[in-house]
Structure formats: structure tokens, C-alpha cells
Amino acid sequence: MSATLFAAAVLHCYQPLLAVAQPSALSGYYLNLWTRVGSSPLGGPSNGSAFQRLRLMWDGGSGPALVDLAYEHALTFREPGTLGAQLFTAAAGSASGGDWLMLDDQIDAGEGALWRHRIDRLSLRFDLGPDADLVVGRQPISWATTLMLTPADPFSPFDPADPFREYRIGVDAARLRYYAGAFTQFELVARPARAGPNGESTLTLLARATTNHRGWDLGAWAGTVHDTFGAAAFLTGTVGLWAARTEVAVRRIDDRSALRGSLGVDRTFSLHGREVYTIIEYRHDQLGAASRDELLSVATSRAFAQGEMQALGRDVGALQLSCQLHPLLSASNLVLASLRDGSFLLGPGLGYSASESVGVRLGAFLGVGEGAALEGFTPRPGSEFGAIPRVIFLSTNFFF
């Protein structure tokens, strides 16, 4: 069944609920992205691509039930014989680790174009009294504590280099929340997925508790992540003028236990009369590659296929700076470093707010380190970020 037919069927089934609907809201988002990618042994010759993304969002409901719907079209134009730029989740499609509901489809594909559509959100929220609610269907769920490197987020973590974070990808789940007080919350999430090594079904079933103690937010979750054990603890607070964040997870996967954790600080300060925001984070992940020789095996691992890996290296650092140059103009720079192989990814950018609903972004990505090579037909990355080709992109966002 196609995505649009499924959505129509679901909304038809709930028509009695919406007969006396509360005022609904319709909004949208359009992204126009132009990209030029340098040549590389893995990606082929230098090429360009154009990507268009249209997202329509609607929410409304009646009584205790509320509907949240987001429907997207994605159209990519690329030079014949090339893959085009697929470095960002905006252009790569779903990165949620295996959708359970088949709510996406390919409309058309040619030598130089690919047109797809997807229902990214389709959920019903039921109020279960003043202290609890239940959300069923495709929905965004984030359990991240750190801002960029988030190994303890078991759902759909962002790529730390992704400049398009307007919307988190929805996952298919049932989520029960109970609010025990102003600062204490309990959650239970059940998420089926098609995320096994061969596309077989898996189940994520997790319980989570969060609270606040003396100004520090803390909590933990435990259960199964894609049929294997997982648990995590997290803490957020302030140290002086800095916000401090840390999360630590334990995963049982591929017949071994792995420790995964990250810590980071962030703050806003003034520099020569301009507001500067900085993020500094470090991540250690025993699921990652201990050396460059293990990069390929990690890229083909079960954890990577399930969407759990934001980076391939075992030890990764991140630094992001953003500065307001003018009320309408901002500059930023991202540095991702693989501390095991010494490679870097640099991501400078400029953003311009043409209006309250229109933004323009110019950016680039430059990998520094030993590049990739082909040994026969087998790709061999010399380093994690050195294998990434040079990228220049120009994007325009419209909100309506």
C-alpha cells in the first residue's frame, strides 16, 4: 500500500473522532539545496546535484485524541552516472534504523532524477487524565542529553555534521508517559522495526525515568534495543557559566558488551561585542573502530545498520562555534575529529535570515586526513574523515 493511500485510510478510520474537531493547524516547509561534491575514489568524479524537499504538516483532533501528520516529497536531480550528494539526512531520506510501517515509496526514478515521498509523522495522542498521555504511530522521540554526539539516544540520533536539523525523523512506536510532578516523568516506549542485519523485524522496549535534584536533571533508561540489552544514565546541569551534559550507555550486541558515553559543555558569551555560542563534546564508543583498519567493518556492522552509529571511530571530539555577525547574518564553524586516526572534518558556514520565514545558508565540508583508496573493487578508507570528499552547498529554507 502506498504512503498516501495508507494515510487516507487511517484518517478515514478516525473520522468520527475528528467530527467535532478542535481548530487545526496546517503548516509547511520547503528546502532547496544545491550541492557540489569533489571527486573521490569512493564517490567517483566531481559532480553536482539539486535537492528539493516539500513538507506539509497538520495537527488537530477532538476531545482526548489529537492527530499529528507530516507528509514529504523529496526530489533529487543529479548528473547521469553519479550518486549525487547524500551526506545529509535532508537528502538521504529515513535514517531511523528501519521503519516498521511502509509509509514511503518511490514515485519515479531515472538516470538523472529520483522522486520519493514519505509520511514522516502519523500519530494519535490520547490524554489519559491530567497526568498521563499515550502516543501511538510514527512520531519523533529524542532521549539525547548531549547536543551533537549522543550515543545514549536509542531512536534516531542526528548526524553530528548535518546542517539541516529542523525536523527529527519519526519512528514507529507506542509511547506512554506519566508525569509524577513538575520535574519527574516516567516513560514506556515500544518500537518495532525492520532493522536486523538482513532486514528482519526487531523490537525496542524501554522504560525511562527522569527527575531533577538540586538543579540537576538526571535519569536513566533500560530494556531492549533491537532485541538486545541496553541501559543508560544521563545528567545535565550548570557549572559556573557553562552547561554541562553527560550520558553513558551499555549495549549488548554481537555477543559482547560495549560501553558508550559522551560528555560536553556549552555556553554563550560575548566577544568584541558579538554573541558567540560554543559547544565542546567528546564521545567514547566501544562499538566504534579502534584503528583505521576497522573502519570498514564498523560501517557494515549491525549497530551501523540499525542507525545507532553517528561516527565510525571509537574516540571522537566535536567543536562548534556560531557567531551573530549582524541581526540577519550569522557565521558558524564545525570541527569533528577522529582522535584515533587523526582525521578532521571542517564545516564552515554562513546563514542569512531574509525574513522571519526565509533563510539562506552557504556552507562547505572539508575532510582532512588520509583519503580513501580502492583495492581492486574493495574500498579502503585511509581515515574516517579524510575519506570524505570536499563539499560546497547552498540552501534556502521556506516556512509557511
N, C-alpha and C positions, 0 to 999 in steps of 0.2 A: 504494500500500500504506500502511495507517495506521501510526502510530508504534508502537503496541502489537504489531501483527502482525509488524512488522519486527524488533522486539526479541526476540519469541518465536522467530522463525526463526533469528536469529543465535545465540541461546543454545542452540537445539537443535543447530545445526551444531557447536558447541564442546562438546557434552555429553561426548564421550569425554575431552576434556581435563580436565573437571571431575569425572570419575567418582571419582577419588581426591582430592577437593578438600581443600585446607588449610582450617582454620577460617575461616569467612566472617563479615563484619560487616554488619549491617543497621542503618541509622540514618535519621533523618528530620528535616525542618524544616517548620514551618508559620508563615506570615506572615499576619497580619490587619491590613489597612491601611484607615483611614478618611481621606478627603481632602475638603477644601472649597476650591474654586477661585473666585476673584473673576472678575467679568465682564471681558471684553476684546474688542476688535474682531476678533481672530483666533480666539478660543475661544468666543465667544458669551456668553450671560448667565451669571451666577453659578450654580454647580451643585456637587453633591456626588457622591461615588462611594465604593463599598466594594470592596476587592480582597482576594481570598483566594488564597494560594499554598501548595500542598502539594508537598513534595519528598521522595521516597524514594530512598535511596542504598544500594547494595550493592557489596561488593567481595569477591573470593575467587578461588581458582584452584588449579591443580595443577602441580607441577613448575616448569618455566620460564615458564608462562603465568599471568597474572593478569588478571581481568576487573574493570573499573570501570564501574558503571552508575548513572545518576541519571535518575529519571523524575518529571516535574512535571505538576500540574494547576493551571491559573490561571482563576479565576472572577471576573469583574468585574460589579458591579451599578452602574448609572448612571441618572441621571434621563433619562426619554424625551426624545429630541431633542437630547441633548448627547453630547459625546465622552467625558466623564469625565476624570479626571486621568491623563495618560500621560507624566508628567515624569520618571519613574524607570525604570531598566531592570527593576526588580522587576515593574512593571506593564506595561511596554511590550513584553515578550517578547524575542525574539532581537535583539541589536544587533551581531552578529558580522560583519556585512558580507556576508551571503549564504551560507546553508547549502548544502552540496553534497548531502548525504543528506536526503531528505524524511522527517524524523523528528518532524514536528509536524502537528497537524491541528486543525480546528475541530469541536468536538462539537455545540455549539448556539449560536445567535445569535438574539436577539430585540431588541425595541425598547429594553429596559432592561437586558439582560444579554448577556454574552459569555463562553463557556466553551471553553477551549482546553487541549490537553495537548501535551507535548513531551518527547522523550528528550534531555536536555541533555548526558549523557555516556554513551558506549557504546564502550569501547576495550579492546584487549588489549595487555598489556605482556609482552614476551619478554625474559628475561635472556640476553644473548649473552656469557656468561662473566662474570668478576668486574669487567671494566672497561667494559662497554657494555650498552645495552638499546635496544629498539625498541618504540615505542608506536604502534599503528595504530587509527584510529577517531576518534570525537568526544571531544575532550579539552580541558582548559584549558591555554593556553600564554600566558605573560606574559614579554615581554622589556623591560618598563619598568624604568627606572633612577630617575627622579624619581617622586614619590609621587602627584601629582594631575594635573599637566599632562605628558603622556607622548607627544609626537609621534613618538618613535622606536620605539614599540611597534606592530608591523605587524599584530597579530592582533585582539584585542577589547578595546581600552582602555576603562576605566570613564569614564562621565560624571563630571567632577570634582565636580558638585553632588549626585551620587547618594548618599543616606544608607544604601542597602542594598547592602553590598559583601561579604556573607557568602560568595557563590559567584561566581566568574568564569564567564561564558558559555563553553561548549565550542565548539570549531571542529573541522571535519572535516579531519584531517591524518594524515600519517605522520611520525614524529619519531624520528630515530636519534641517540643520544648516546654519546660516547666520553669516558671520564674518564682523562686522561693523568697525573693526580696529584691530590693533596689539594685544589689550588686551580686546576687547569687543566681546562677542559672544551671539547669540540668538539661542535657540533650540526649536523644537516642536517634541514630541515623542508620537506615538500612538502604544499601545501594547495590542492586545487581548490575553487572556489567559484562560486556564481551571483551575481556582483556587478557585472557590467557595467552600463552606463547603461540598457540595455534588458533586463537580466536574463540576458545571455549568460554563458557559462562563462569563468572566468579561472583562472590558475594562479599561486600564490605559491611560489617555490622559493628558499630562503635557506640560507646557511651562516653559522655563528656560532662565534666563539672567545672564551673568557673566561679570565682568569688573575688573579693577584694579584702586585703588585710593591711591596715596602716598605710594606705595609699598605693599599695602594690597589687596589680591584677595578677592572679595566679590560677592555675588549674591543671587538669590532666585529662587524658582520654585513653581508652583501652578497648581491645576487641580484636576483630579480624579485619585485615585489609587484603582484599582479593584472595580470600581463603587462607591467609597465613597470619600468624600473630603479629600484632603491633600495639605499641603503647607509647605515650609521650607525656611530658610535663613542660610547662611554659610559665614565664614570669615577665612582667612588664612594670616598669616604674621610672622614677627620675633620680638621677644622681647629679646634684648641683643643677646646672642649666641644661644637662643632657638627658634625653630619654634613653633608657637602657632596656634592651629586649633580648630574651634568650629562649630557645626551645630545644629540647632534647628528645629524640625518639629512639626506640628499639624496634627493629624489624627482624622477623624470622622469615627468611626467603632463600630458596635454593639450598635447603638443608644446612643453613648456617645463620647465626645471629649477627646482626650488624648494628652498630651504634651510629646514630646520625644526629648532628647537632649544629646549631649556629648561634652566634651572639653578635649584637650590633648596637651602635649608638647613633643618635641623630639629634640635630638641633638647628635652630635658626639664629643667625647672628648678623650683625651689621658690619660691613666692610666698606670703608670710604663712602659712607652714606647710602650704600645699597644693601638690600636684604639678600642674604645668602643662606641657602639651605643645604646641609650636607648629611649624607648617610655613609657610615662605615660599617661593614659587616664581614664576618669570617665564617666559613662553613667547613666542618669536617664530616666526611661521609664514608663509612667503610664499605658502602656499595660502589663507590667510585674507584677509578683507576689509580693504582699506586705509582704507576710509571706510564710513559708513552706507549709501551708495548701492550698495555692492557686497554687502551682506549677503544679499539675496535670491538673487543669482547664485551665491554660495558655498553657500547652503542647497540649491540644485538642481544642484550640481556633481558630477562623477564621484567626487571624493575623499570628499565627504559621503555619497554613496550607498554607497560601499564601506566605510563605518564608520571612516574614518581621521581624521575631524574631531571633536575634543572641544569645540571652541568655534569660532565663526564669525569672530571678529576676528583681525587679524594680530598684535596685541600684547595679551597677557592676563596679568594678575597674580592670584595666589591667596594668601590668608592664612587659616589655620585655627588656632583655639585650642581646646583642650579642657582642662577642669579637673575634678579629683576633689573634689567638694564634701563627699562622705561616702563611706564604703566601698561604699554601694549606689547613690549618686546622683552623676551627672556632668553638667556643662554644657559646651556647645560653641558655637562661632560660626564661620561660614564667610563669607568675603568674596571674591567673584570680580569682577574689574574689567576692563572693556574699555578699554584705555588709548588707543585711537583715538577712540572716541566719548564717553568719559567716563561710561559707564553702569556700574552696580554690581548685583550680586546678593548680598543678605544672607540668611544661613541660620542663625538661632539655633536651638538645640535643647536638650532635657533628656533624659537617659537614666536609667532606673531598673532595677536588677537585682533582680527579685523573687525569683529563686533562681538556682542555677547553670545552669539550662536555660531560664529565662523572663526576657525583657527587655521593657521598655515604653519607647517613645520618643515624645516630643511635639516637633514642630518646625514651622517656618514658612519660607517663602521670600518675599522681597520684592524686586521689581525696581525700581531707581531709575534714572531717565533718561527720555528722550523715548519715549513709548509708540508703539504701532502704530496704523495707520490703514488704512482701505480706500479705494482709489481705483477706484471702480466695483466690479469684482469682484476686483481685484488687491490682495493685502495688501502694505503697505509698512511695514516695521519702522523706527521712528524711531531706534532704537539697539538694540544686541544684547540687553542685559539689561533695559532699560526696557520692552521689549515683553512681558516675562513677567508674567502676572497674579499677584496675591497668592495664596499657597497656605498652608493650615494642614493638618497631618496628625497622626494618632495611630496608632501601630503597636504590635503585640505580636508578639514572636518566641517560638516554642517549638522547642526542640531535643530530640529523643528518639532 
